Amino acid sequence: MTFNDDPVAPSPKAIADPWHSRPLDVHRWSDHPHALRLAEAIWDEHFKAFTHDKIRTGPKPKTTYRNQLKVVLLDLYVAWLLDPALSIGVHMSSNAWDSNSRYNALHLTRKIPELVRHLKDVGLIDLDPGSYSGPQANTNRITRIRAAAPLIARFQATHLRTADIPQFAGQECIILKGNDDGDGDSRPIEYEDTDDTKLMRQRLQHYNALLQRTFIDIPSLDHDYVERAPDGAGRVIRASTSSSRTFVRRIFSRGSGP
């Protein structure tokens, strides 16, 4: 049995709990034919105006707008498969998108917020705007998005498993995080490579390559997840067991590197 064989839980009309979320995975990628068809169909119906011809100055993006939209759609799909109520946090400020960052291996650009807004405008996603109440306020959060009914209908017709939508293998695996900057999000920060970071990265790359070649499964499960005990809000948390989430990273926190 695949995940798509299960009855689909109805999606609420609005994002009732924006805290039930995870960050957008900017390295969600797949060359599976069904993934290509899904992205191409939505692009052709709703996004033909988003072409490189509209860029009058500066270099063209390394990743086309079509493929940037594909990343967002695939991550919305994976989130829906795991939990239809789960939303995705996405930065809507253009300043948050650096296509040359070491943490942005697919070179997503500041066009992402515009693509997300258009998904909302054409009714394909629900969107709950972010909020900012001041430095370090516990109510600060970035914008949340989730597939709306028309997009869910597309998902239901798409026979993709989470294993068909892995994370991009070329992403950075040595992460340096700073302190919480006041918007409820501790972001990765750039750093200069050293002999130590190069050696750590090489070891992790070999380990991740091994994981990609290895089939890992829990035969007793009929789903791509296990359910944990309810959290403080009474939500049953689903933890993905998909082989698409076997990428290992090493994280250094509070701006303190190796």
N, C-alpha and C positions, 0 to 999 in steps of 0.2 A: 504494500500500500504506500502511495506517495502522499505528500502533504496535501496536494490538490484534490485527493479523493475525499477528503473530509468535508462535511457541511460547512459552509462559510458563515461565520458569525456576522450578523448585521453590523454595519458601521454606524455609529452615532452621526447625526447631522453636523455636529460641531465638536471641537476638541474640548471635551468636558474637563479633562485633567491634563494640562500641559506639562506637568511634572513627571508624568508617566511617559518618558521619552529617552532617547539616546542621541548622540551627535550624528550628523550626516557623515557617512563614510565616503570620503572623497576619493577612495581607491577601489570603489566597487566597479567591477568590469566583467564583461563576458563577450565572447565572439560566437556564442551559440546562435544558430539560425533563428530560434524563437525570440531571443533577446533582440537581435537585429531587426526582425519584423515588427516587434512591438515599438521600438524606438522610431523606426522609419515611418510607421503609420501615423504616430502622434505628431512627428515633425511635419510630415506632409500636410496634415489636416489643420494644424494650428500654428506652425512656427516658420512658414516659408519666408516671412518678412525678416527673420533674424539671419541675415547673410553677411558675409564678409564685405560685401559691396558697400555696406553702411559705414565701414571704417574709412575715414577720409585721410587720416594721418597715422603714422606709426606703423610698426610691423604687425603682420597678421598673427593671431594667436597660434600657439603650437598645437593646440587641440581645438578642432572645429566646434562651433556652437552646437551643432547637431550631436557631437559626441559628448559634450558637456551636459546637454540635456539627458543623454542616455545614462550617464552616471547617476543623476538625480532620480530618474525613473526606476532604474534597477535597484537603488537603495530603498526607495519607497516600496517596491515590490517585495524585497526581502523582509522589510519591517512588517508588511501586511501578512506575509506568510507566517511569521513568528507569532504575531499578536495583532489582530485588526485594530485594537484600541491604541497601539503604540504609535507615538508621533516622533518626528525627527527634528532635532534642533539645527537651525541653519542661520549663519550670520548674514544679515541683510545689508550691512554696510559694505560699500565697495572697498573700503580701506582694509577689510579683513581678508581680502583675496589677493595673494601674491603668487602669480603664476611661476615665479622663479624660485619659490621656497623649496628647500630640501624636503619639506613635509607635503608637498603637492606634486607628486611624481607624474600625475596625469595633466598637469599644467592647467587646472581650472582657473578661470579668470573672474574679474569683477562683473562679468556678464551674468554670473549665476543668480544674483538677486533679481535681475530683470527677467530671467527665464522663470524663476520661481513665481514672481508676481503675475506673469502671463499665464502660468499654469492655474493660478487662482482665478484670474479674470475669465478664463474659458471654462471654469467649473470642474477642473480635473483634480484639484486638491482643496482640502480645508486648510486654513491658515489662521493661527492665533498669534498676533503681533507680540514681539518681545516687550519687556518692561525694564525700566531703570529708575530706581528710587533713591539712588545716591551711592557713594563708595561703600563697598562691602555689605550693602543691604541684602538680606537673605531672600528678598523677593525679586532680585535682579535675574533676568533670564533672557536668552535670545529667542527669536521667532521659532515657533513650532509649525510643522507641516505634516499632513497625513493624506493618504489617498482618499478622494471623495468617490461617491457612488459610480459616476461614469468611468473613472479610471479603474475602480475595483472590477467593473464589468469586463474591462480589457484584461485585467489580471486573471480573472476566472477563465478566460478563453485561452490563456497562455500556459502551455504545459511545460513550465520550467520548475526545476527543483532548486533549492538553495545551493546544492552542490554544483549546479550549472552556472552559478554566478559567484565566482571566487573573488578575492581581493587581488588587486594588481601586484604581481610578484616583485616588481621593481621599486616598491615604496621603501622609504627610509625605515630602518629597524632600530636605530639608536636615537632615542628621543630625549630631549632636554626640555623640561617644563619649568615655567616661572611660577610666581605666586599668583593667586587669584587677583585679577586686575579690577575687580569691582562689578563685573557684569555676570557673576556666577559661573565663570568659566576660566579654568587655568589652561592657558594656551601653550603649545610648544613654542620654544624660542630658538632662533638660529644660533649656530656656534661654528667655530673653526675646527676643522678636523685635526687630530693629533695622531701620533703613532698608535696610541691606546685605542682611540675610537675606530681607527681603520682596522685594527686587529679584531676588536669586538664585532664590528660589522661583518667582516669576512667569516668569522665563526658562525654568526647567526644566519648569514646567507646560506652557508652550507647546511645548517640545521633545517632551515625553512625549505630548502630544496629537497631534503630527505623527507620532510613531512608531506610535500606535494606529491611525492612518488609513493606514499604509503596510504593504504586504505584503512581508515579508522572508523569503527562503527560500534553501536550497541545493538546487537541483533534482537533483543527483546522489545525494542521500541518500534511503534508504528508511526512515530512522528519524528521530525527533525528537532525535537526539543525535549527537555525534562522540566517538570514543574516544581518550583521551590515552595517552601512554606510562605504563607501570605506575609507581606511587609506590614509596616506600621499603619498604612492606609487600607489594609485589608485586601490588597491586590495580590493575586497569585502570579508570581513572576515566572516567565518562561525563559529558560536558558538554552540557547541554541547548541545543538550537538552536531551541526552540519560540518562536513569536511571543508566547507568554504571558509571556516573560521579557525584555521590552524596556523595562521601567520603569527610568529612570535616576535615580540619587540622587547627591548631593554629600555626602561624609562628612568631617568634621573630627575628628581623633583626639586622644587624650590630654587631653581637656577644653579644647582650644584652639580657640576659634571664630574667625570672620572679624573 
